[in-house]
């Protein structure tokens, strides 16, 4: 074996070993030539020994070519230095490459004790598999030697080790922990220069490993997530890791995930460079790893993925899967998430076809029971305040109102949007009427036939009082539709009034209260009940007064018939005011009043006197 003082140096594309002896073998690895000596290589490399044995009887110069050497010239240089006894250092960054090269060169203990393959395997079991940081670095720096590592199951062992540690409390990995840039004492306090500062580190969260695994390339990251699923890691953690990774490498997704990523940490201690990622491949790979769960932030993330996928023009199966996942939890979506810009050749402002498909998926998935994420994972304040159907109805009505002003939106497309949610699932059609009102105002050139066809979609029996009042004065509606609205309004008022009067005549307070409560639940008509009560009391009072006046009129008419002679005039004049409810005039006051009057009354009083 050559002395340890020998050194390797490079001249152009050739490597030489400075032992003072001329080289007797040249080995080519990917266009790089190594001028070495047979004996150090024969004593440790089984593959080179067999190749030299085949060329021993030839008179040509000993020149070998290694095809497919894992790690290329760098890995072979490391193995050659080990053969010459040069001190080499195994690190997490080169261990996988060295291990695969040692296996390729057959540097086993059959040729020498403590050969390179045994040393590398020992380093794996003693160092790499017990350190989260080293395991990540080993996988990150082994992209070019994956094919050889797969046959040796080294990558699988690293992935299993990472999956096990991801399920474990990070404080159990050893102390002190340097991965996140600070020292931690066994009691949990932060140390500075070995001094306990008394400050407490935040409780370990389940997302502490999101940033660490984000340095891996897409194939390795995908394999790690699949291994974690098999290990039984919670779906919330899997979804969080996918959201963090995609947010890091899909910049357009950031605004759809604001505030939902894991804690930002520096990779300075890792000394790694983020992987070069094909964004389209990344999105298609992540879609296959998404858990079948529901969550408000998770739904927003899916809508962001769908939007970015349309920009990247992902495959149709990926897009269909995202639309189906969104449709299964549409009640958790928001209006801004559904307003997807149109990236196709259509003139529409928004991608209404995509939203229609999402709504169809929601309707067809009503019988499915998809579990929610745990409340503490993404949405701690989320509580089911109303049924999913009510939320989706309000969401669709808001969406219709937003897309209605689009001047390029054709009547047939608007009709399709109005009918996308079955009428049987609606309790009120106010949202449809509002969307049509906006659409008519933005499209004044529509014909009467098109307006009538669109208005026929609405069930006018499901409109509220406010909608009736607005529709009855809406000049954008066709005349026959306004007449139909007035008919339904009159029918509804008549029905409600008949119920109210029936409840009032029953003299049953319980029925009245129950009816008032029902009307209060229906559009707030309890005020109408109260007004009807007051009106009925006033009508009863007026009716009694009219009856009394009728009786008085009959008595007056009878008295007037009796006054057929002049001697009854004085008695009748006394009786008529009394019937009318007036006080009788005194006799002396009556005579004074006659004397104080003019001549015409005097003549009238003299005539009966002369006749008498």
TACORQUI-V179624 format. One record per residue. N is the residue number from 1. BURIAL is + if it has 24 or more other C-alpha atoms within 12 Angstrom, else -. Layout:
# TACORQUI-V179624
n/burial
N/BURIAL
N/BURIAL
This chain:
# TACORQUI-V179624
n/burial
1/-
2/+
3/-
4/-
5/-
6/-
7/+
8/+
9/-
10/-
11/-
12/-
13/-
14/-
15/+
16/+
17/+
18/+
19/-
20/-
21/-
22/-
23/+
24/-
25/+
26/+
27/+
28/+
29/+
30/-
31/-
32/+
33/+
34/+
35/+
36/+
37/+
38/+
39/-
40/+
41/+
42/+
43/+
44/+
45/+
46/+
47/+
48/+
49/+
50/-
51/-
52/+
53/-
54/-
55/-
56/-
57/-
58/-
59/-
60/-
61/-
62/+
63/+
64/+
65/+
66/+
67/-
68/-
69/+
70/+
71/+
72/+
73/+
74/+
75/+
76/+
77/+
78/+
79/+
80/+
81/+
82/+
83/+
84/+
85/+
86/+
87/-
88/-
89/-
90/+
91/-
92/+
93/+
94/+
95/+
96/+
97/+
98/+
99/+
100/+
101/+
102/+
103/+
104/+
105/+
106/+
107/+
108/+
109/-
110/-
111/+
112/-
113/-
114/-
115/+
116/+
117/+
118/+
119/+
120/+
121/+
122/-
123/+
124/+
125/-
126/-
127/+
128/+
129/+
130/+
131/+
132/+
133/+
134/+
135/+
136/+
137/+
138/+
139/+
140/+
141/+
142/+
143/+
144/+
145/+
146/+
147/-
148/+
149/+
150/+
151/-
152/-
153/-
154/+
155/+
156/+
157/+
158/+
159/+
160/+
161/+
162/+
163/+
164/+
165/+
166/+
167/+
168/-
169/-
170/+
171/+
172/-
173/+
174/-
175/-
176/-
177/+
178/+
179/+
180/+
181/-
182/+
183/+
184/+
185/+
186/-
187/-
188/-
189/-
190/+
191/+
192/-
193/-
194/-
195/-
196/-
197/-
198/-
199/-
200/-
201/-
202/-
203/-
204/-
205/-
206/+
207/+
208/+
209/+
210/+
211/+
212/+
213/+
214/+
215/+
216/+
217/+
218/+
219/+
220/+
221/+
222/+
223/+
224/+
225/+
226/+
227/+
228/+
229/+
230/-
231/-
232/-
233/+
234/+
235/+
236/+
237/+
238/+
239/+
240/+
241/+
242/+
243/+
244/+
245/+
246/+
247/+
248/+
249/+
250/+
251/-
252/+
253/+
254/+
255/-
256/+
257/+
258/-
259/-
260/+
261/+
262/+
263/-
264/-
265/-
266/-
267/+
268/-
269/-
270/+
271/-
272/+
273/-
274/+
275/+
276/-
277/+
278/-
279/+
280/+
281/+
282/+
283/+
284/+
285/+
286/+
287/+
288/+
289/+
290/+
291/+
292/+
293/+
294/+
295/+
296/+
297/+
298/+
299/+
300/+
301/+
302/+
303/+
304/+
305/+
306/+
307/+
308/+
309/+
310/+
311/-
312/-
313/-
314/+
315/-
316/-
317/-
318/+
319/+
320/+
321/+
322/+
323/+
324/+
325/+
326/+
327/+
328/+
329/+
330/+
331/+
332/+
333/+
334/+
335/+
336/-
337/+
338/+
339/+
340/+
341/+
342/-
343/-
344/-
345/-
346/-
347/-
348/+
349/-
350/+
351/+
352/+
353/+
354/+
355/+
356/+
357/+
358/+
359/+
360/+
361/+
362/+
363/+
364/-
365/-
366/-
367/-
368/-
369/-
370/-
371/-
372/+
373/+
374/-
375/-
376/-
377/+
378/+
379/-
380/-
381/-
382/-
383/-
384/-
385/-
386/-
387/-
388/+
389/+
390/-
391/+
392/+
393/+
394/+
395/+
396/+
397/+
398/+
399/+
400/+
401/+
402/+
403/+
404/+
405/+
406/+
407/+
408/-
409/+
410/+
411/+
412/-
413/+
414/+
415/+
416/+
417/+
418/+
419/+
420/+
421/+
422/-
423/-
424/-
425/-
426/+
427/-
428/+
429/+
430/+
431/+
432/+
433/+
434/+
435/+
436/+
437/+
438/+
439/+
440/+
441/-
442/-
443/-
444/-
445/-
446/+
447/-
448/-
449/-
450/+
451/+
452/+
453/-
454/+
455/+
456/+
457/+
458/+
459/+
460/+
461/+
462/+
463/+
464/+
465/+
466/-
467/+
468/+
469/-
470/-
471/+
472/+
473/-
474/+
475/-
476/+
477/+
478/+
479/-
480/-
481/+
482/+
483/-
484/+
485/+
486/+
487/-
488/+
489/+
490/-
491/-
492/+
493/-
494/-
495/-
496/+
497/+
498/-
499/+
500/+
501/+
502/-
503/+
504/+
505/-
506/-
507/-
508/-
509/-
510/-
511/-
512/+
513/-
514/-
515/+
516/+
517/-
518/-
519/+
520/-
521/-
522/-
523/-
524/-
525/+
526/+
527/-
528/+
529/+
530/-
531/-
532/+
533/-
534/-
535/-
536/-
537/-
538/-
539/-
540/-
541/-
542/-
543/-
544/-
545/-
546/-
547/-
548/-
549/-
550/-
551/-
552/-
553/-
554/-
555/-
556/-
557/-
558/-
559/+
560/-
561/-
562/-
563/-
564/-
565/-
566/-
567/-
568/-
569/-
570/-
571/-
572/+
573/-
574/-
575/+
576/+
577/-
578/-
579/+
580/-
581/-
582/-
583/-
584/-
585/-
586/-
587/-
588/-
589/-
590/-
591/-
592/-
593/-
594/-
595/-
596/-
597/-
598/-
599/-
600/-
601/-
602/-
603/-
604/-
605/-
606/-
607/-
608/-
609/-
610/-
611/-
612/-
